[in-house]
């Protein structure tokens, strides 16, 4: 990479006091008047020549005196005439840069030759510059290197810097990045900003050193502190992207602004982007356009292209196709391949196909430059676009040509094409994975993710959890948010690698770095549900960020934290605000929770049966079981109550009195009331457990089941699966259908008791006979997997359908798997979506994969019909 080809500007930046000029330093204690008096001496001695040079340099750079180029030139010429080596260098410099005299490269070269002969290291270095640029002498890179090397060995930083560039670019010497880095480090030791900048590049791209983005950042920062505007621009980019540092868009903007003040055109364009998108500064499209136009006037092709796009889209500028084409064409006419692609895309987007040939022309011009994105766009145009120009053979050829140039997007497209096949390309999984692998080798995070996904899915290859986790990591490291989230789940679940909650959290946070709402929500859940990381402050921070993006699931989880009255985070108003907003966005949990509050007049909301019904209905239509149940309770209550509020209060008083007399039903009802609360009774977990224990002493089967459930999940008591099993067993002994079912689950999973799936099947069957319809699911699952009973697919299907028809979501999910394996895609798609419509759906990827796989083979009409069927059923059930 050519870091800096403007050597003349480098000379200007090399202030003499930075590296020590003996003649200047010698007279540092003299005032300007004293020094001038000495310099005006007519004696021809080295001392006088040095004084003349010192005074001339002061005048040249305005050191403690007003700058005067003509005066500087006169005294520097005198010092050169006195035979001073550095005087000859500075005289050559004045001719080279036109400081106090006309530019004359021949005279400059002659001065440098004579100064070099007298041992001036600056003159030796400047001779190298002349040979490098062809100023006053034909270009001779080898001689330039020779001069740079001679001066570099004399510890002259600019020469060390340029020698590093020569080795890095292989100009005048064999390319050697290790040696380039060596000389950059030498110059950097003297705080040469350009050398420090180039070290930053080397560490950013791994040239001659192992890639280290943090070191790159530090070198850029050091160079920027020395007022290197390129380093300032690069720092801005790093802060914007979080490369080698934490994302800080304000600092990114600030560094762009500093670079602009130092004349950096690229930073001027970047500053425009900041204003356009509000990155680090308040969004200001008018200011953004000012920056773009100014940068374009200074030759920024990127700015020209951007102005063209804004005219095309009417973004900040009045839509004007003529201006859009004009500005984009300016960049294209200067050979800019990107602008040529943009021109092509402008013409392709036009409704009139007569414009397409012009678009093709521009793209083909860029393609002739071997610009892979142009080949890729041509491929998409010919292969994917349904026009008279469609030519899949040509499109496939362009995909392959772009891929041959290393375009990872083209490789990934070929992978997709061969994986799924179409009317032109036959499905070829071997070819698909060849292209996915090729794109993955180019660090295409999408192809890496695809490979990981297939290793996890195990559809086209053997399932390989270890490889899936490894690839998810690689994709995540490249910034794929979903891959980072999946890797986090791998760690949290111990899938493909040892369970490691710390790594689970780390990768969850990596996925959230780009502020992806789903990733932010996932991090919040970890802080809520992982005991070792439980931190409501952090959970709130991440949920709030997801809510800002209207990520619907976060509304409820955040409201739950704010609803905890015993917590420092209790915030009643914020809880209601979140539940209300979530309900408006269709979150069933929020609708249920808010409906519950209106139903019972809790949390400061006035009791409103009408409002509760409205909210419950919205949640119920989405399959929210509790909303359906509570809605039924409201209707039942309305049918028996006479709208007398006093009767409700009396009912509660009587219920408490009955419970005080050890009536098991009253004790159980009071436990239920304390569990959920009423307009007259605040929820109280301690009271609930107290009443449940009292009811259990009276051998109330429902209370035994509920208390068993409390121990099972740790609600109001510490989680204890053994106690849960004992209470379920006691409930089942009284022929309680739900207790029997829960006991069956314990035996099936081996929770609180040694696993015994034969016993589980018998208990599921008994629960079903007792009227628990979910028992049909339990039996169906046993028949399906052959667990505890001989495998029987037909019986499994019958039982699962019965359970699913009664809104058992687990049965619906298992039916989706059943029909998927049976290749009955319509039914597989129906049941997968049916299962995902339930409020208890936990994001099971298997259901998503089943639905996606089936959808690929179904027509749009089939899919619409199935979704209408589900919608109609949900409406009927509501």
C-alpha positions in Angstrom: 0.0 0.0 0.0 1.3 3.5 -0.9 0.9 5.3 2.4 2.0 8.7 1.3 3.3 9.7 -2.1 3.4 13.5 -1.4 7.1 13.7 -0.4 7.3 17.5 -0.9 4.6 17.9 1.8 6.7 15.7 4.0 9.7 18.1 3.7 7.5 21.0 4.8 6.4 19.0 7.9 9.9 18.1 8.9 10.5 21.1 11.1 14.2 21.6 11.7 13.9 21.9 15.5 12.3 18.5 15.6 15.5 16.7 14.7 18.2 19.3 15.8 20.2 21.5 13.5 23.5 22.2 15.0 23.8 25.7 13.5 20.4 26.7 14.8 20.9 25.2 18.2 24.3 26.9 18.6 22.7 30.3 18.7 19.5 29.5 20.6 20.5 31.8 23.4 20.9 34.9 21.1 18.0 37.3 20.5 16.9 37.9 16.9 18.7 41.2 16.9 21.9 39.8 18.2 21.8 36.9 15.7 21.1 39.2 12.8 24.0 41.5 13.8 26.3 38.5 13.8 24.8 37.2 10.5 25.4 40.6 8.8 29.1 40.3 9.5 31.1 40.4 6.3 33.7 38.0 7.5 33.7 34.7 5.7 34.0 32.1 8.4 32.1 29.0 9.3 30.7 30.7 12.5 29.3 33.6 10.4 27.8 31.1 7.9 26.2 29.2 10.7 24.7 32.5 12.1 23.4 33.3 8.6 21.7 29.9 8.4 20.3 30.2 11.9 18.8 33.6 11.2 17.5 32.5 7.8 15.8 29.5 9.4 14.2 31.7 12.0 12.8 33.9 9.2 11.7 30.8 7.2 9.7 29.3 9.9 8.8 32.4 11.9 10.5 31.3 15.0 10.1 34.0 17.6 10.1 36.5 14.7 7.8 37.4 11.8 8.3 35.0 8.9 9.8 36.6 5.8 10.6 34.2 2.9 12.6 36.7 0.9 14.7 37.6 3.9 15.1 33.9 4.8 16.2 33.1 1.2 18.9 35.9 1.3 20.5 34.7 4.5 20.2 31.0 3.6 22.0 31.8 0.3 24.7 33.6 2.2 25.2 30.5 4.4 25.4 28.3 1.4 27.9 30.5 -0.2 30.0 30.1 2.9 30.1 26.4 2.2 27.8 25.2 5.0 26.3 21.8 4.2 23.0 22.4 5.8 23.0 25.9 4.3 23.1 24.2 0.9 20.3 21.9 1.9 18.1 24.8 2.9 18.9 26.7 -0.2 18.0 23.7 -2.3 14.7 23.5 -0.3 13.8 27.1 -1.1 14.3 26.3 -4.8 12.4 23.1 -4.5 9.4 24.7 -2.8 9.6 28.2 -4.1 10.2 29.8 -0.7 11.3 33.4 -1.3 12.3 32.5 -4.9 11.0 30.8 -8.0 10.8 27.0 -8.0 13.8 25.6 -9.8 14.3 21.9 -9.5 17.6 21.9 -11.3 19.1 24.4 -8.9 17.6 22.5 -6.0 19.2 19.3 -7.1 22.5 21.0 -7.6 22.4 22.4 -4.0 21.5 19.0 -2.6 24.4 17.4 -4.4 26.9 19.9 -3.1 25.3 19.8 0.4 25.5 16.0 0.5 29.1 16.2 -0.5 29.7 18.3 2.6 28.0 15.8 4.8 24.5 17.3 5.3 22.2 14.4 6.1 19.2 16.5 5.0 20.8 17.1 1.7 21.5 13.4 1.2 17.8 12.6 2.0 16.6 15.3 -0.3 18.7 13.9 -3.1 16.7 10.7 -2.6 13.5 12.7 -2.9 14.7 14.2 -6.2 15.5 10.8 -7.6 12.2 9.4 -6.3 10.0 12.2 -7.9 12.2 13.0 -10.9 12.8 16.6 -9.8 15.8 18.1 -11.5 16.9 14.6 -12.5 15.3 11.6 -14.2 13.5 9.2 -11.9 15.8 6.6 -10.5 14.2 4.6 -7.7 17.4 2.6 -7.0 19.4 5.8 -6.5 16.7 7.2 -4.3 16.9 4.1 -2.1 20.7 4.5 -2.0 20.3 8.1 -0.7 17.6 7.2 1.8 19.7 4.3 3.1 22.8 6.5 3.5 20.8 9.2 5.4 18.8 6.5 7.4 21.9 5.0 8.7 22.8 8.4 10.0 19.6 8.3 12.1 17.7 10.9 10.0 14.0 10.0 10.5 12.5 11.3 7.2 15.0 9.1 5.4 14.2 6.1 7.5 10.5 6.7 6.8 11.0 6.9 3.0 13.3 3.9 3.1 10.5 2.0 4.8 8.1 3.1 2.0 10.5 1.9 -0.6 10.8 -1.5 1.0 7.1 -1.7 1.5 6.2 -0.9 -2.1 9.2 -2.7 -3.6 10.4 0.4 -5.5 14.1 0.6 -6.2 14.7 -2.4 -3.9 13.1 -5.8 -3.5 9.9 -5.7 -1.5 10.4 -6.7 2.1 7.7 -5.8 4.6 9.8 -6.9 7.6 12.6 -4.4 6.6 9.9 -1.8 6.0 8.6 -2.2 9.5 12.1 -2.0 10.9 12.7 1.4 9.3 9.3 2.7 10.3 10.1 1.8 13.8 13.4 3.6 13.6 11.7 6.8 12.4 8.9 6.4 14.8 11.4 6.4 17.7 12.0 10.1 16.7 8.2 10.8 16.6 8.0 10.9 12.9 4.2 11.1 12.4 4.3 9.5 8.9 6.3 6.5 10.1 4.0 6.1 13.1 1.0 6.3 10.8 2.5 3.6 8.6 3.1 1.3 11.5 -0.6 1.7 12.3 -1.4 0.5 8.8 1.0 -2.4 9.1 -0.6 -3.6 12.3 -4.1 -2.9 11.0 -3.6 -5.1 7.9 -0.9 -7.5 9.2 1.9 -6.4 6.9 5.3 -7.4 8.2 3.8 -7.9 11.6 1.1 -10.0 13.2 -2.2 -8.2 12.8 -3.1 -6.3 16.0 -5.9 -3.8 15.7 -5.4 -2.4 19.2 -1.8 -1.6 18.3 -2.9 -0.1 15.0 -5.3 2.2 17.0 -2.5 3.2 19.4 -0.1 4.1 16.5 -2.8 6.1 14.7 -3.5 8.0 17.9 0.2 8.8 18.5 0.5 10.0 14.9 -2.7 12.1 15.2 -1.3 13.7 18.4 1.6 14.8 16.2 -1.0 16.5 13.9 -1.0 13.9 11.1 -4.3 14.5 9.4 -4.3 11.0 7.7 -4.0 9.4 11.2 -6.8 11.6 12.4 -9.0 10.4 9.6 -8.1 6.8 10.3 -8.8 7.2 14.0 -12.2 8.5 13.1 -12.9 5.4 11.1 -11.7 3.2 13.9 -13.9 4.9 16.5 -16.9 4.7 14.1 -16.5 1.0 13.6 -15.1 0.0 16.9 -11.9 -1.4 15.3 -9.2 -1.7 17.8 -11.2 0.3 20.3 -14.7 0.7 21.7 -17.2 2.3 19.4 -17.4 6.0 20.1 -19.0 7.9 17.3 -18.6 11.3 18.9 -14.8 10.8 19.0 -15.0 9.5 15.4 -16.7 12.6 14.3 -14.3 14.8 16.3 -11.2 13.2 14.6 -12.8 13.6 11.2 -13.4 17.3 12.1 -9.7 17.7 13.2 -8.5 16.1 10.0 -10.6 18.4 7.9 -9.1 21.4 9.7 -5.7 20.0 8.6 -6.9 19.8 5.0 -7.8 16.1 4.6 -10.4 15.7 1.8 -11.3 12.1 2.7 -12.2 13.3 6.2 -14.3 16.0 4.7 -16.4 13.3 3.0 -16.5 11.3 6.2 -17.7 14.3 8.1 -20.5 14.7 5.6 -21.5 11.1 6.4 -21.5 11.9 10.1 -23.9 14.7 9.6 -26.1 12.7 7.2 -26.5 9.8 9.6 -26.2 11.5 12.9 -23.1 9.6 13.9 -21.4 11.5 16.8 -23.2 14.7 15.9 -26.7 15.9 15.5 -28.1 14.9 12.2 -27.9 17.8 9.7 -28.5 16.9 6.1 -27.8 20.5 4.9 -24.4 20.4 6.6 -23.7 17.0 5.2 -24.4 18.2 1.7 -22.1 21.2 2.2 -19.3 18.7 3.1 -20.0 16.5 0.1 -20.0 19.4 -2.4 -16.8 20.8 -0.9 -15.1 17.4 -0.9 -16.3 16.9 -4.5 -14.8 20.2 -5.6 -11.5 19.0 -4.1 -11.7 15.9 -6.2 -13.3 13.3 -3.9 -14.8 10.7 -6.2 -16.7 9.3 -3.2 -18.3 12.7 -2.6 -19.3 12.9 -6.3 -20.9 9.5 -6.2 -22.7 10.4 -3.0 -24.1 13.6 -4.4 -25.3 11.6 -7.4 -27.1 9.2 -5.1 -28.8 12.0 -3.2 -30.0 13.6 -6.4 -31.3 10.2 -7.5 -33.1 9.4 -4.3 -34.2 13.0 -3.6 -32.5 12.8 -0.2 -31.7 16.3 1.0 -31.8 17.5 -2.6 -34.7 17.8 -4.9 -34.9 14.6 -6.9 -33.2 15.2 -10.2 -32.1 12.3 -12.4 -30.2 14.6 -14.7 -28.1 15.9 -11.8 -27.7 12.4 -10.4 -26.3 11.1 -13.6 -24.1 14.2 -14.1 -22.4 13.9 -10.7 -22.0 10.2 -10.9 -20.7 10.4 -14.4 -18.0 12.9 -13.2 -16.6 10.2 -11.0 -17.1 7.5 -13.7 -15.3 9.6 -16.3 -12.3 9.8 -14.0 -12.2 6.0 -14.2 -13.9 5.3 -11.0 -15.3 1.7 -11.1 -17.7 2.3 -8.3 -19.2 5.2 -10.0 -19.6 3.1 -13.2 -21.4 0.5 -11.2 -23.7 3.2 -9.7 -24.4 4.5 -13.2 -25.3 1.0 -14.3 -27.6 0.5 -11.3 -29.4 3.9 -12.0 -30.2 2.7 -15.5 -31.2 -0.7 -14.3 -33.7 0.7 -11.8 -35.5 2.7 -14.4 -38.9 1.4 -15.5 -38.0 1.7 -19.1 -36.1 -1.3 -20.3 -34.7 0.8 -23.2 -32.3 2.3 -20.5 -30.9 -1.1 -19.7 -28.2 -1.2 -22.5 -26.7 2.0 -21.1 -26.6 0.5 -17.7 -25.0 -2.7 -19.1 -22.4 -0.5 -20.8 -21.3 1.2 -17.6 -21.2 -2.1 -15.7 -19.2 -3.7 -18.5 -16.7 -0.8 -18.4 -16.2 -1.5 -14.7 -16.0 -5.2 -15.4 -13.2 -4.5 -17.9 -11.3 -3.0 -14.9 -11.7 -6.4 -13.3 -13.9 -4.8 -10.7 -15.6 -7.8 -9.1 -18.7 -5.9 -7.8 -19.5 -4.9 -11.4 -19.4 -8.6 -12.5 -21.5 -9.5 -9.5 -24.2 -6.9 -10.4 -24.2 -8.1 -14.0 -24.7 -11.6 -12.7 -27.7 -10.6 -10.6 -29.1 -8.6 -13.5 -28.9 -11.5 -16.0 -29.7 -14.3 -13.6 -32.3 -12.9 -11.1 -34.0 -10.0 -12.9 -37.1 -11.0 -14.9 -36.6 -8.8 -18.0 -36.3 -9.4 -21.7 -32.5 -9.4 -21.1 -32.7 -12.3 -18.7 -30.0 -14.8 -19.6 -29.2 -17.3 -16.8 -26.3 -18.8 -18.7 -24.7 -15.4 -18.9 -25.6 -14.6 -15.3 -24.0 -17.8 -14.1 -20.9 -17.0 -16.0 -20.7 -13.5 -14.4 -21.2 -15.1 -10.9 -18.3 -17.4 -11.6 -16.1 -14.7 -13.0 -16.8 -12.5 -9.9 -16.1 -15.4 -7.7 -12.9 -16.1 -9.5 -11.8 -12.6 -8.6 -12.5 -13.4 -5.0 -15.9 -11.7 -4.6 -17.2 -13.5 -1.6 -20.8 -12.3 -2.3 -20.7 -14.0 -5.6 -19.3 -17.2 -4.0 -22.0 -17.1 -1.4 -24.7 -16.6 -4.2 -23.3 -19.6 -6.0 -23.6 -21.6 -2.8 -27.2 -20.6 -2.4 -27.9 -21.3 -6.0 -26.5 -24.9 -5.9 -28.0 -25.6 -2.5 -31.6 -25.0 -3.5 -31.4 -25.4 -7.3 -33.8 -24.0 -9.9 -35.0 -24.5 -13.4 -31.5 -23.8 -14.8 -29.1 -25.0 -12.1 -29.5 -28.4 -10.7 -29.3 -28.8 -7.0 -25.8 -29.9 -6.1 -25.0 -29.9 -2.4 -21.4 -30.8 -3.1 -21.0 -27.8 -5.3 -23.0 -25.6 -2.9 -20.7 -26.4 0.0 -17.6 -25.9 -2.3 -18.7 -22.3 -2.9 -19.8 -21.8 0.8 -16.3 -23.0 1.8 -14.6 -20.7 -0.8 -16.6 -17.7 0.5 -15.9 -18.7 4.0 -12.2 -18.8 3.2 -12.6 -15.1 2.2 -14.2 -14.5 5.6 -17.7 -14.1 4.2 -19.6 -14.2 7.5 -22.8 -15.3 5.8 -21.3 -18.4 4.2 -19.5 -19.3 7.4 -22.8 -18.9 9.2 -24.5 -21.1 6.5 -21.9 -23.8 7.1 -22.3 -23.6 10.8 -26.1 -23.8 10.5 -25.9 -26.9 8.3 -23.5 -28.6 10.7 -26.0 -27.9 13.5 -29.0 -28.9 11.5 -27.4 -32.1 10.2 -29.7 -32.2 7.1 -27.1 -32.4 4.3 -24.3 -33.8 6.4 -23.8 -35.5 9.7 -24.6 -33.2 12.6 -21.3 -31.9 14.1 -21.8 -29.7 17.1 -18.1 -29.0 17.5 -17.7 -27.8 13.9 -21.0 -25.8 14.2 -19.7 -24.0 17.3 -16.3 -23.4 15.7 -17.8 -21.8 12.6 -20.3 -19.8 14.6 -17.3 -18.3 16.4 -15.5 -17.5 13.1 -18.6 -15.8 11.7 -19.2 -14.0 14.9 -15.7 -12.7 15.0 -16.4 -11.2 11.6 -19.4 -9.3 12.9 -22.3 -11.6 12.1 -24.7 -10.7 15.0 -26.8 -13.9 14.6 -23.7 -16.0 14.7 -22.5 -14.3 17.9 -25.9 -15.0 19.5 -25.8 -18.6 18.3 -22.3 -19.0 19.7 -23.5 -17.6 23.0 -26.3 -20.2 23.0 -23.8 -22.9 22.3 -21.8 -21.9 25.4 -24.8 -21.5 27.6 -26.3 -24.9 26.5 -23.0 -26.7 26.2 -23.6 -27.5 22.5 -20.4 -28.4 20.7 -18.2 -27.1 23.4 -18.0 -27.2 27.2 -20.6 -25.1 28.9 -19.1 -21.8 29.8 -21.5 -19.1 31.0 -18.8 -16.4 30.9 -18.1 -17.1 27.2 -21.9 -17.2 26.7 -22.2 -13.7 28.0 -19.1 -12.5 26.2 -20.4 -13.6 22.8 -23.9 -12.4 23.5 -22.4 -8.9 24.1 -20.3 -9.2 20.9 -23.5 -9.8 19.0 -25.0 -6.7 20.6 -22.1 -4.5 19.7 -23.8 -3.3 16.5 -27.0 -2.6 18.5 -28.9 -5.4 16.9 -32.2 -5.5 18.8 -32.5 -9.3 19.1 -28.9 -9.5 20.3 -29.5 -6.8 22.9 -32.5 -8.7 24.1 -30.5 -11.9 24.4 -27.9 -10.2 26.6 -30.7 -8.9 28.8 -32.1 -12.4 29.2 -28.7 -13.7 30.3 -28.5 -11.0 33.0 -32.0 -12.0 34.2 -31.8 -15.8 34.0 -28.1 -16.8 34.5 -27.7 -16.8 38.3 -24.0 -16.1 38.3 -24.5 -13.0 36.1 -27.8 -11.9 37.5 -27.8 -8.1 37.4 -30.9 -6.1 37.0 -29.0 -3.0 36.2 -27.4 -4.6 33.2 -30.5 -6.3 32.1 -32.4 -3.0 32.2 -29.7 -1.3 30.1 -29.9 -3.9 27.3 -33.6 -4.3 27.4 -34.0 -0.5 27.2 -31.8 -0.4 24.1 -33.9 -3.1 22.5 -37.1 -1.2 23.4 -35.7 1.9 21.7 -35.7 -0.2 18.5 -39.3 -1.4 19.3 -38.1 -5.0 19.7 -41.4 -6.4 21.0 -40.3 -9.2 23.4 -38.2 -6.8 25.4 -41.2 -4.7 26.6 -42.6 -7.5 28.8 -39.2 -8.6 30.2 -38.3 -5.1 31.1 -41.7 -4.4 32.6 -41.2 -7.5 34.9 -38.1 -6.0 36.4 -39.7 -2.7 37.0 -42.7 -4.4 38.6 -40.8 -5.9 41.5 -41.8 -3.8 44.4 -39.1 -5.2 46.6 -36.4 -4.1 44.2 -34.6 -0.8 44.0 -35.7 -0.7 40.3 -39.4 -0.7 41.1 -40.9 1.8 38.8 -44.7 1.6 38.6 -45.1 4.3 35.9 -42.4 2.8 33.7 -43.9 -0.7 34.1 -47.3 0.5 32.9 -45.8 2.5 30.1 -43.9 -0.5 28.8 -46.9 -2.9 29.1 -49.1 -0.4 27.3 -46.6 0.2 24.5 -45.9 -3.5 24.2 -49.6 -4.3 24.1 -50.0 -1.7 21.3 -47.2 -3.5 19.3 -49.0 -6.8 19.7 -47.0 -8.4 22.5 -49.3 -11.1 23.9 -47.5 -11.1 27.3 -48.0 -7.4 27.7 -51.6 -7.6 26.6 -52.2 -10.3 29.2 -50.4 -8.5 32.0 -52.2 -5.3 31.3 -55.5 -7.1 31.0 -54.9 -8.8 34.3 -54.3 -5.4 35.9 -57.5 -4.0 34.5 -59.3 -7.2 35.4 -58.3 -7.0 39.0 -57.8 -3.2 39.3 -54.2 -3.7 40.4 -51.1 -1.6 40.0 -52.9 1.7 40.1 -55.2 0.9 37.1 -58.9 1.4 37.6 -60.7 -1.9 37.3 -62.2 -2.1 33.9 -63.8 -5.4 32.8 -64.4 -3.9 29.3 -60.7 -3.0 28.9 -59.6 -6.3 30.4 -61.7 -8.2 27.9 -60.2 -6.1 25.0 -56.6 -6.9 26.1 -57.3 -10.5 26.9 -58.9 -11.0 23.5 -55.9 -9.5 21.7 -53.6 -11.9 23.6 -55.9 -14.8 23.4 -56.1 -14.6 19.6 -52.3 -15.1 19.6 -52.8 -18.3 21.7 -51.8 -16.9 25.1 -53.2 -19.5 27.5 -53.5 -17.4 30.6 -55.3 -14.7 28.7 -57.7 -17.3 27.4 -58.3 -18.6 30.9 -58.8 -15.2 32.5 -61.1 -14.2 29.7 -63.2 -17.2 30.5 -63.2 -16.3 34.2 -64.4 -12.8 33.4 -67.3 -14.1 31.3 -68.3 -16.6 34.0 -68.1 -13.9 36.6 -70.3 -11.6 34.5 -72.9 -14.3 34.1 -73.3 -14.9 37.8 -72.5 -11.6 39.4 -75.1 -8.8 39.7 -72.6 -6.0 39.4 -72.7 -5.4 43.1 -69.1 -4.7 44.2 -70.0 -5.2 47.9 -70.9 -8.8 47.1 -67.3 -9.3 46.0 -65.9 -7.9 49.2 -68.3 -10.1 51.2 -67.3 -13.1 49.2 -63.6 -12.5 50.1 -64.5 -12.1 53.8 -66.5 -15.3 53.8 -63.7 -17.1 51.9 -61.2 -16.0 54.6 -63.5 -17.1 57.3 -64.0 -20.5 55.7 -60.2 -20.9 55.4 -59.8 -20.0 59.0 -62.0 -23.0 59.8 -59.6 -25.3 57.8 -61.9 -25.9 54.9 -59.6 -27.4 52.2 -61.4 -25.8 49.3 -61.3 -22.3 50.9 -57.7 -22.7 51.9 -56.9 -23.6 48.3 -59.0 -20.7 46.9 -57.2 -18.3 49.3 -53.9 -19.7 48.1 -55.0 -19.0 44.5 -56.1 -15.5 45.4 -52.8 -14.7 47.1 -51.0 -16.2 44.1 -52.6 -13.9 41.5 -54.1 -11.1 43.6 -57.5 -9.4 43.3 -58.8 -5.8 43.5 -59.1 -6.5 47.3 -56.0 -8.6 47.9 -52.4 -7.9 47.1 -50.4 -10.8 45.7 -48.2 -12.4 48.5 -46.1 -15.4 47.8 -45.5 -16.1 51.4 -49.3 -16.2 52.1 -49.8 -18.4 49.1 -47.4 -21.0 50.4 -48.9 -20.7 53.9 -52.4 -21.4 52.5 -51.2 -24.2 50.2 -49.4 -26.0 53.0 -52.6 -25.7 55.2 -54.7 -27.1 52.3 -52.2 -29.9 51.8 -52.6 -30.9 55.5 -56.3 -31.3 54.6 -55.2 -33.5 51.7 -56.5 -31.2 49.0 -55.3 -32.7 45.7 -55.2 -29.5 43.8 -53.2 -27.8 46.5 -50.8 -30.7 46.6 -50.3 -30.4 42.8 -49.9 -26.6 43.0 -47.4 -26.8 45.9 -45.5 -29.4 44.0 -45.4 -27.0 41.1 -44.1 -24.3 43.4 -41.2 -26.4 44.5 -40.6 -27.6 40.9 -40.1 -24.0 39.6 -39.0 -22.3 42.8 -42.0 -20.0 43.1 -42.3 -18.6 46.6 -40.0 -21.3 47.9 -36.5 -22.5 47.0 -36.6 -24.9 44.1 -36.6 -28.5 45.2 -37.4 -31.2 42.6 -37.6 -34.0 45.2 -40.2 -32.2 47.2 -42.1 -31.4 44.0 -42.1 -35.1 43.1 -43.5 -36.0 46.5 -46.3 -33.5 46.3 -47.2 -34.6 42.7 -47.3 -38.2 43.9 -49.6 -37.3 46.8 -51.9 -35.4 44.4 -51.9 -38.3 41.9 -52.8 -40.8 44.6 -56.0 -38.9 45.0 -56.7 -39.3 41.3 -56.0 -35.6 40.5 -55.6 -35.4 36.7 -53.1 -32.6 36.7 -51.1 -34.0 39.6 -51.0 -37.3 37.8 -49.8 -35.7 34.6 -47.1 -33.8 36.4 -46.0 -36.9 38.2 -45.7 -38.6 34.8 -43.5 -35.8 33.5 -41.2 -36.3 36.5 -40.8 -40.0 35.7 -40.4 -39.2 32.0 -37.6 -36.7 32.5 -36.1 -38.2 35.6 -36.7 -35.1 37.7 -36.9 -35.6 41.4 -36.9 -39.4 40.9 -35.0 -42.0 38.9 -36.1 -41.9 35.2 -38.8 -44.5 34.4 -40.5 -43.9 31.1 -42.7 -47.0 31.4 -44.2 -45.7 34.6 -44.5 -42.3 32.9 -46.6 -43.8 30.1 -49.0 -45.4 32.5 -49.4 -42.2 34.4 -50.0 -40.2 31.2 -52.7 -42.8 30.3 -54.2 -42.5 33.8 -54.2 -38.7 33.6 -56.0 -38.9 30.2 -58.6 -41.2 31.7 -59.1 -38.7 34.5 -59.9 -36.0 31.9 -56.5 -34.4 31.4 -56.4 -33.9 27.7 -52.7 -33.2 27.8 -52.3 -36.9 28.8 -53.0 -37.6 25.1 -49.8 -35.6 24.3 -47.8 -37.5 26.9 -48.9 -40.8 25.5 -48.5 -39.6 21.9 -44.9 -38.5 22.7 -44.1 -41.9 24.2 -45.6 -43.8 21.2 -43.7 -41.4 18.8 -40.3 -42.0 20.3 -40.9 -45.5 21.6 -40.2 -44.5 25.2 -41.9 -46.6 27.9 -44.0 -48.3 25.2 -43.5 -50.0 21.9 -43.1 -47.3 19.2 -46.3 -46.9 17.2 -46.5 -43.9 14.7 -50.2 -44.3 14.0 -51.2 -44.2 17.7 -48.8 -41.4 18.2 -50.4 -39.4 15.4 -53.9 -39.9 16.7 -53.1 -38.9 20.2 -51.0 -35.9 19.2 -53.7 -34.6 16.9 -56.2 -34.9 19.7 -53.9 -33.0 22.0 -53.1 -30.4 19.4 -56.8 -29.9 18.6 -57.1 -29.0 22.3 -54.4 -26.3 21.9 -51.4 -28.4 23.2 -48.4 -26.5 21.8 -46.0 -29.3 22.4 -48.2 -31.6 20.5 -48.3 -29.1 17.6 -44.5 -28.9 17.6 -44.1 -32.7 17.6 -46.6 -33.0 14.8 -44.5 -30.5 12.8 -41.6 -32.8 13.2 -43.7 -35.9 12.4 -45.0 -34.5 9.1 -41.6 -33.1 8.2 -40.1 -36.5 8.4 -43.0 -38.0 6.5 -42.4 -35.4 3.7 -46.0 -34.1 4.1 -44.8 -30.5 3.7 -48.1 -28.7 3.9 -49.0 -30.3 7.2 -45.4 -29.8 8.5 -45.6 -26.1 7.6 -49.1 -25.8 9.2 -48.1 -27.4 12.5 -44.8 -25.6 12.7 -46.5 -22.2 12.4 -49.3 -23.3 14.6 -46.8 -24.2 17.3 -45.0 -21.0 16.9 -48.2 -19.0 17.3 -48.6 -20.2 20.9 -47.4 -17.8 23.7 -45.2 -20.5 25.2 -43.2 -20.7 22.0 -39.5 -20.2 23.1 -37.9 -19.6 19.8 -37.2 -23.3 19.1 -34.9 -23.2 16.0 -36.1 -26.7 15.0 -39.6 -25.3 14.3 -38.1 -22.5 12.3 -36.1 -24.8 10.2 -39.0 -27.1 9.6 -41.2 -24.2 8.5 -38.4 -22.7 6.3 -37.6 -26.1 4.7 -41.3 -26.7 3.9 -41.8 -23.2 2.6 -39.0 -23.6 0.0 -41.0 -26.4 -1.6 -44.5 -24.9 -1.3 -46.1 -22.5 -3.6 -47.1 -19.0 -2.4 -50.7 -20.0 -2.8 -50.2 -23.0 -0.5 -48.5 -20.9 2.1 -51.2 -18.2 2.0 -53.9 -20.8 2.4 -52.2 -22.4 5.4 -51.7 -19.1 7.1 -55.4 -18.2 6.5 -56.3 -21.5 8.0 -54.3 -20.8 11.1 -55.7 -17.3 11.4 -59.3 -18.5 11.0 -58.8 -21.2 13.7 -57.3 -18.7 16.0 -60.2 -16.4 15.5 -62.7 -19.2 16.1 -60.9 -20.2 19.3 -60.9 -16.7 20.6 
